[in-house]
Amino acid sequence: MSDNSAESPLLILKIISADLTKHVHETFGKMDPSCAVEWIQPAPPGSGATEHRETYSRTKTAWGGGKHPVWNHLCVGRRYDPSPSSPEAVAFRVDEDDAFSRDPIGRTAPVPVAELLPEDGFRQGRVAEFPLFHTEGGVTEDRGRVSVQALVVSAASSELHAEADARVEEGTFVGPVDRIGVSGGTAPFFSLVLSERYREAHRQSAQYYIGKDLSRAVDELEFYENIVRTKGGGDEFFQPLLHFTFEYRGILTTRERIEGAAGGEDLQLLVLRNLYDGKKSLRLLDIKMGEATSAKNWQGKSALRSRKQKVVDTQTNSAREGFRLEGFEGMPAALRSRDPLLDTSRKIRTESNAKKMRRMQLQTLTGQDIFMHFLDLHLEEFPEQKEQMQRAEYLEILFHEFVVQLTRLFVACQNLPVPQMWIGSSIALGFDCGRLPSRAPSEETDIRSSVLVKIFDWGRSELNTTATHAALSPEDRNRRNKYWNFYRKGIATLACGAALEYGHRFGTRRWEKVAIRVLDFDALTRDDVLGEVTVPVEETPRTTLPLGKRTKSTLTYSMSWHPLENSRLAGVWKVEILEAFALPNKDGVFGCSDPYCVLTATAEGPPGEARRFKQYTTVKPNVLNPVWNEEFELPVVAASHGCLHEALTAGELDLQGEECTLNNLEDLFGGTDNHSDYSTRRFNSTEVSVAWVTWVVRHDGMNLYDAPTGGAVELPGK
């Protein structure tokens, strides 16, 4: 037998499924198939045999899988001889399992390892089907096909794989592990608990890591391994970007706890930093970046599937702003109440349809609405504690830190020496919405360090280095330039939009009026206006006002001022929306209005100083006399934090008399759509922060995604 060394690449096989042609060995009910993988090598000299077969992996049993079992099983990585003349091969055997025995259904002929390899030898291969047959009594019978996919990790990267696998040594985690759910797509996650010995040695919490099913994330493996390699050296411009990647621990081989099953099922997990660790209640956004989130014939994406994805891109916020919201953990009550199936029949209101429609609803949210809902704490309940921050104080620090981190992320991406292909990857934004910190001086540092801004979801991404880029053809370089510009523009719009929204929310010393508009929520059509009232920002006891002229509809509200000491805020105005009465019915004879309120606070001023801040109440379904009793805060900044300039550039640069050279977003990319010319201009965080501020001041009231060089365009929702 050959002894492949650590210099050899690593072959990882994924056993996906089988389509069987015959029901065998099972008198009653469906078959329960499993699949074994055999590694075939020449037999040792003198053994008297021609080959040596070793069963080195087996899927779990697909109980009740019948003739169409699905496993999605990832085999343990195996080093192989990459030479064309290598005699190594694999074979697949499908068996019928029961409680006491295992009977053969069919097996494949030996498949040379070379036939499984991807075209370039270093990436994920296509899904290949191999025929199964069964021979008995001299008669060979067709038994169907088994579907398999291969991933090859290069020799350098496979060394990292081996090291990572060695780091997650036996005893690091308590096993077996428990499944905790699915994130966005199809990849299950598992709860990992560090052993007491490891926690004490490394001073990490028990839930510091989380496990992602490697069988559903095999296409991310090489990316994480390359990140490990990049952290050890390489291009200096990559180092700032690594701060925004998930901490990767390696690969853990363990067992899944199955109720009623002794020992559990074999499992391999990507071990990653657990974002929920240390958070009482995590609020997390999954923002998919780029106006195009797929590319035909890239990383296994067919032209047909790419066209389908393009339809999604064009109908969502991806086409408008270069990003879209794919997932929202810890959704606030106001957004949860906006049921996308509210106006549909019971037959349509299935769990599956609800998930699909909610996802579509999130995908169409603009950046302004994303941040509004993300930073909505007005209905969260917090335990009372001494010297507790107000919601607005906590949110101001959080939002400021998000602006800072997104700006740094943009700078890190802009400063990479070569373009990347990060197709369909995402940015995670998160914070703890389960507590209000105390107002102790040390809390601000803790709040900022707990803010999450991470890039992830590398299923169809590559880490393109200077060396690999130099070896690409001109066509491949142009392709990466094109999609990298999509990605960078999406981040620029997201970061600049965050700065703009921060300025509107926390950039005034005096709110002047609040417009309260009552609308009828319609999931499938434009919302109808039920009435509106505009009130001055001043101390107001419980007051009832008509919602327009010649109408019986009324709205009851109150407003009060709450000063703050030793704070970045001078205080907050608290506006309480209490109830409405006799609202019109906009849903016809057989329906009833579903009212909610939109509060828009305004502070007038010259360009760059006018502020508008929007908030939503919950939707009250099927009622004309809704009761809300919901309280909202309007933050008023202290004199020392009175403008967006100071907030974004504090301690970095005095803007007095400073002239910014970046007049619009196009300057950030060389002002050209010529994808054959990759801009190598470098920026620092101060320069870009000044650019954000200057742009907001000069172009206040314009769309971020419409070129800032054109005429004024009304900002959505303003």
N, C-alpha and C positions, 0 to 999 in steps of 0.2 A: 504494500500500500504506500502511496505517496504521502509524504509528510509536509504539507503546505506550511510555510513559515509565516511569521508575522508580517513579512513583506507582501504577502499575497492579498488580493482584494477579498472582500467579504460578500457572500451571496446570501440574500435574505429572501425567502420564498413566502408568498402569501397565497394560501389555499382558499379560494373564494367560494366556489359552489360546485355542484354537479347537476347534470340533467340525465337521469337514468331512464332506460327504456323498458325495464322489467321489474315487476314487484316480486321479490323473492324472499324466502325464509320467514315470512311473516304471515301466519294464517289469519289472524284477526288484526284489524287496525293498519296503520301506516308503518313503513319501515323507519328505523332509527339509525341512519348511516353515520359513519365516521370515516376519516381519510388518513392513512398513514403515508409518510414520505420516507423512501429508502434512498440512501446514498450508495452508489455503486462505484467500486474501484477495482483495479486488478488485484487478484489474490496474491498473498506473499509467496515468494519462491519456495517450492518444496511442500506446499500445502496440499497439492493434488487437485486444487480447484482452479477454475479459470477466472472467477471474480469473487469479490467480497461484498456482501450486501449488509447494510446497517440501517435499521429503522431508527432515525434520529429525531423524528417529530411526528405527532399525531394530533389531529383536531379534536375538539370536544365532540361529543355525540349530539347530533341534531335530532333530538327526541321528537318524533312525529313529523320529521322532515319529508318522509315519503320519497317520491321519485325526484324531488327538487330541493335537496338539502342546501342550506346556506351556512357556511362556517366563518368566513373572513378571518381565518386563522393565520397568525404570523409565526413562521418557524424561527427557531433560534438561528442566528447568523452562522454561516459556515464558510471558512476560507477555502478557496479553490485554486486550481492551476489555470491561469489565464491564457496559456499557450494554445495555439490552434490545434496542436496535435494531442491535447490532453485527453486521456481515456475516461475521465470522470463523467458520470451520468447520474440521473435521478429517475426514480419510478414512483408512481402514485398508486395506492391500493385502497379501494373503497370497500368497507365491511359493513355488515348489518350487526348491530350490537343489541344484546339484551342483558338482563341482570346477571347471567351466569356464563355466557359464551359470546363468541364473535365469529361470524361466518362470512366468507368472501362473497362480494357482489361482483367485482371486476377490478382489473388492474391495467395499467398502461404498459406499453413497451418501454424499455430504457430510453430516456430522453437525454442526449448529450447536453452537458451544461452550456456549451456554446450556443445551442438553440434557444436558451432561455434568456440570454443576455440582451440588454438594451442595445440599440444601434451604436451609441457612443461608448458603451462599456462602463459608464459612470452614473447613469441615471436610472429612473424607473422604467421598466419595460412595458410593453403592451400586454393586455390580457390575452393569454394563449389558451386554446382548448386542445386537450389530448384525448383520443378515443380510449374507452375502457372495453376490455373483452374478458370473457371467462371461458376456459377450456375444461371440458369434462367428457370423459369417455371418447376422447379423440375428436370431439366436435367443439369448434370455437364459435362462440356466440357474442354478438355485439351487445354491450351493456350500457352504452351511453357515452358521456364525455365529462371530463373534469376541467374546471377553469382555474388557471394559475397565473400569477403575476410575480415578476422578479424585480428586486432592487439590488443594484450593485453599488457598494460603497468603496471608493478608491482606497488604494493601499495606505496613503497618508491619513485619510479620514478614518479608515477602519482601525488603525492603531488607536485613534482617539476613542472609537467605539469600544474597543477592547478595554482601554483604560477606564472609560466611563462605567462599563459593566463591572469592572473590578472594584471601582469605588463604591458601588452599591452592593457591598458584600453582605453575605448572610448575617442576619442579626441586626442590620441597620434599622429595619422596619418590623413592626409587629404584624404577623400574618395569621390567617388569610385576611384579604382586604374586602371592603364592601363597596359595591357600585353606588354612586350617588347621583347619577343622572346624565343627561346629554346636553352639550353646549352647542347651541345654534344648529349645527348640522347633525352628523351621525356619530361623532366620536364620544363614546362614554368616558366618564371620569370616575376615579376611584379614590376613596378616602384612605390616606396613608397616615400611619401613626409611628413617629420615630421612637425607637426603643429608649428606655430611660438612660441606659449607658451612653448612647449617642447624644441624647439631649444634654446631658451633663458635660460631655467632652466638648461639644461645639456651641453650647449655650443657645440652642434653638428650641422653639416651642414644639409641642408634640405634633401639631398640624402644619408645620412649616412648609411641607411639600404636598403636592397632589399628583396623582397618577393619571395619565391619559393613555387609553387603549392603543397600543402600538399597531395593532392590526388595522386600525382605522386612521392611523397617522404615520404610516410607513413613509409616505412621500415628504414628511417634514424632517425625517431623521437626519439626512445628510446636511440640511440647512443648519440644524442645531449643532451638529458635529463641526461644521465649518466655522460657526460662531466661536466654539471652544478653541479651535485652532487660531482664529483671528485674535482672540484675547491674549494669546501668548506672544503676539508680535505682529508683523506684517505692516500694512499701510497705516501710518499714524492717523490719517483722517477717519479711519473706521472706529477708532477708540471712543470718541464721544457718542457715536451711535449705539454702541454696545450697552450703554447705560439704560437704553430704552427697550432692550430685549429681555425676555423672561430668563430668570436664573435657571440654568439647565443642569441637573444633577447627574443624568445618565440614564441607563436602562435597568429596570428592576425586573427580575424573574421571580414571580410569586404565584399565589393561588387565590382565586376568587371564592369568597364564601357563598355557597349555594345552600339554601335552606333544605334540610332533609338529605343532603349529600355529604358523605364522609370525605374529608380532605379537600373538597372543592375542585374547581377547574383550573388547569394551568393557564398562566397569563403573563404577558410581557407588557410593561408600562414605560412610557416616557415619564421621567420624574422631573417635574417642573415646580417652580415656586407657586405656592398656594396663595392666590390673591385674597381669599377670604380670611386668611390667618390674621388674627389680631383685630378683626373688624366685627363689631357687634351686629351690624346690618349693612352689607355691602351694596352700594348702588353702582352699577357698572354699565357702560356703553360699549357696544361693539360697532365701530364705525369703519365700514369698508371703503378703502381709498381708491381714487382714480376714476375718471369719467368712463374708462373702459376696464371692466373687471374680468375679461377673458380675452384670449388670443388663440385663433385657430391653429391647430397642430402644435400647441405648446404644452409640454408636460402632460401629454395624454388627452388634451381637450380637442375633440374632433371639430371639424368645420361646422357640422350641424349643431352640436351643443354650444359652440361659440356664438352662432347666429341667434340661438334661443336666449343666451345670456345677454346679447347685445340688445334684444327687445326689452329685457328688464332694465338695463342701463339707461335706455332712452326714455323710459316711462317713470323713472325715479329721480331722486335728487342727485344721482351721479352725473346725469347729463347737465344739470343746472349749476351745481357748485363743485363737482369733482369728488364728492363723497356721499355716502348714504348710511343711514342707521339700520343695522341688521339685527341687533339684539339689545334688550334693555332689561337688566336685572334690577330688582328693587324698584320697580316702576311706581311713581307717586300716584296717589288716589285720583287726582284730577285727570291724569292721562288714562288710568285704568278704566275710569267711568265712561270714556269715549269709546263705547262698544261698537266695533265696526260691523256687527251683525244686528244692531239694535232694531233696525227697521225691516228685518227679514222674517220669514215664516219659521215656525218651529222645525219644520222638516229640514231647513237649510242650516239651522243653528246646531251643527255638530261640533265636536271638539276639534276635529281635523280642519273644518272650514274656519273655525274661530282662529286657529293658529295661523292659517294662511292669510286671512284678512288682516289680522293684527300685524303680521309681518309686512304686508303691503302698506298698511297705514304708517308704520315706522319708516319704511323706505322712502316715502314721499315727504317726510318732514324736512323743512329747511333748517339750515344751521341755527338760525335765530330761535326757531321753535324747539330744536334739540336742546340748546342750552337753557331755555326757559323751563322745560320740563325736568331736565337733569338737576337743576338747582332749585327745585320746588320742594320746600320742607314745611309748607304752611299747615299741613294736616298730620305731620309726623308727631307722635307723642313721645316725650322725653321725660325720664325720671327727674324729679326736682333735686337740685343740689345747690349748695351755697356758692355765691359769686359765679353764677352760670352765665355763659355768653348768651346774648340774644341770637336768634336764628340769622339775622342779617349780618352780625359780626362774624359768625362762623363762616357764612357763605362768602363774605368779602375776602377773607384770607384764602379760602379754597379757590375762588374764581381767579384771584390774582395769581396764585401758584399755577393754575392750569394755563393761564396766559404765558407765564414765564417758561413753563416746561414745553408747551407747544412751540414757542418761539425757538427754544434751544433745539428741539427736534427738527424743526425746519432748517436751522443753521447746520445741524449735523448732516442732514440729507443733502443740502445744497453744497456742502464742502467735500462730499465724497469725490474722489478723483475720477471715477468711472461710473457710467449710468448702470442702473439695476433693472431687473425684470421681477418686480414684486407683484405679480398678477393676483388680484383677489385678496391681498393681505389686508389686515385691519389694524386700527389703533384702538386700544382699550383706554377709556377714561373712567376712573373710579374713586370713590371716597366712602367714608363711613357715615351713613345717614341714621345710625342708631343711637347716637349720643350727641349732646351738646357739651363741648369742653368747658372747663372752668376758665375764668379770666386771669389766671395766674400768668405772669410774664413768660414762663417757659412753654406755655401751651402753643404759642404761635409756631415755634420750631417743630413741635411734635405734629401739629396739623399739616404743616408743609411737607414733612418727611413721609406722612401717610398718604399723600396724594399719589394716585396711580396714573401714569401716562406710559403705556407700553405698546410696542408694535408686535404683532403676532399673526398666526394663521399663514404658515409658510408652505401650504400644500402644493402650490404651483409657483414657487419662487426659487430663485437662485441667489447666492451671494457672489456677485461678480467682482473679482479682484483685479488689480492692475495687470497681473500676469495673465489671467484667463482672458481679459478683454483684449489684450494685445494679440492673442492667437485667433480672435474671431474674424470672420469674413466681413467686408464692408457692409453687406446686407444685414448680417446679424448685429453689427454695431448700430446701424441706423434703427433697427427694430427696438433695441434697448433704449436708444435715445428717445424714441417716440413715447414708449410706455413710462419711462422714468420722468419725462416732462409731465405726463398725466398725473403721476403720483405726487410730484413736487408741487404742482399747481393746486392739487387737492389739499395738501398740508398747508400751503400758503393761505388758501382761502379759509380753511378751518381756523388757523392761528390768528389771522387778521380779523376774522369774524368774532372770535372769542374776545380779542382786544376791544373791538367795537361794542360788543354787548356788555363787557365789563364797564366801559366808559359810560354807557347809557344808564346802567344800573347803579353804579357807585361813583358817579362823576359830577354830582351836583350838591350845592349847599342849600338849595331851596327848591322844593317842589311847589308848583303853582296850582295845578288842578288835576282832577282825576275824572276821566270819562268812564262811566260804567255802562256797558252795552250788554243787554240781555238778548241771547240768541236761542233759537231752537236747533238742537244738534240733529243733523241728518247725516247718517253714515254714507249714503250713496249719492247725495246731491248737495248743492251749496246750502249752508246754514241760513235760516231765515232770521231776520232781525225782529225781535218782539218789542223792543223799546230801548231808550237810551236816556241817560241823564248825566250832566257834567256838573261837578261840585268843586268848590275851592278847597285847597288843603289848609284846614284850620280845625281847631277844637270843635267837635260837633257831637252832641249827645244823640241818643237814638232818634232818628229823623226819618219820616216817610215822605217820599216825593213822587209825583206822577212821572211815568215813563213816556213823556211826550205830551203834545197838545191833543185835546179832544179824545182822551182815553181814560178808562177806568183803571188801567194797569198802574201799579205802584211798586216802588222798591224801598225797602227799609235798610238803613245803614247807620254806622257811627264812625267817628274818627277821633283819635287822641294822640298826644305827643308824649314820647318817653325818652328823656335825655339819658345819655350814657357818659360815664366818667372813665378816664384812663383807657380810652378806646380809640381805634382808628376812625370811628364814627362819632359824630356829635350826638346822634340819637336816631330814633326811628319814629315815623308816623305809622300808627296801627289803624288800618281801615278794616272794619268788620262788615261783611255783607251778611245781613241777617235773613231777609225773606223777601219774596215778591208776592203780589196778589193780583188775581184776575187777569192773568196773561192771556193773550189771544191764542186760539188753537190753530196751528199751521199744518196739522197732519190730517186734515179732512174729517169726514163724519165718523169714520171707524177708527180714528187714531187720536192721539193727544200729544201736545208739544212736549219736548224733552229739553227743558231750559238749562242754560248755564250762563255765567257772566264772564265778560272780559274786562279787566281793569287796566286802563292805560294811563299811567301817571306821566305828566309832561312838565318840563321846565324850559321855558322859552329863552332864547338868547341868540347871539350872532352865530354864524357858522363855526362849528367846533365846540360850542358850548350848549346848544340845545340838547335836551335829553328826553327820551321816551322809553318807558319801562312797562312791559305788558305781563299780566298774570291771569290765570284761569281759575275759576271755581270748578267744582265737580259738576257733572251732568246729573240732573234729577229726572229720571225717565217717567213719562206718562203722568204729568202733573201740571196743573195751571196755577197752583198756589205753593210754589216750592219754598222750603225752609233750608237755608244753608248753614248759618252760624259759623262762617269761615272767616278767619282773621289773616290779613295780609300786612306785610311790612314794607314801608318805603324808606330806604336808608338815606340818611343825610350825612355827608362826610364832614369830618373835622377840618378845621382850617389848614392843618398841616398835611392833609391828604385830600386837598380840594380839587384836583384835576387829574385827568388821565395821564398827562405828561409826567406828573410827579409819581403817580402810582407805578407806571411801567419803567421808569428810569431812575427810581430812588437809589442813591448810592452809586450810580453808574456814570451819569453824565449830566452836566448842567445844560439845559436846552436853550438858555437865554442866548439869542443871537446865533444859534446853531442852524446851519443850512443843510438839510438832508439831500443827498444825491440820488436817493431812490424815490422818484416821484410817483411811480405806479408799479403794480405787481409785475407787469411785463419786463421791467428793468431787472427783476430778479432772475430772469431766464434769458437774458441777452436780447429781449425784444424781437425774437424770431421764431417762426414755426418750422424752420429748416432743421429737421431731425438729424441730418447728417453732421451738424455742428454742435457738439456738446459744450455748453458753457462751463468753463472751469473757474469762473469768478468766485472768490472766497469772501465770506462775511463773518463778522463776529456778532454775538448776541446783542451788544449795545447798538451796533449799526442797524440791525434789523428791528430792534425795539423802537428806535427813533423813526425808522421807516413806517412802522405800524402807526405810531402816534401822528406823524406828519401826514400820512395818508388819510387817517380818520379826520383830522382837523381840516384838511384841504377839500375833502370829498364827502363830508358828512351828509347823509341822506341819499347816497348812491348805493346801488347794488355792488356787492363785493365781486360778483361773478361777471358783471358787465365791465368792460375795460375802463378803468378810472380816467382814461383820456377823453371820454366822450361826454355827452350832455347829462344833466341830472336825471336820475331815475329814482322813483320812490322806493324806499326800502320796504320789503314786505312787512305788513303788520304795523307800519308806522303811519 
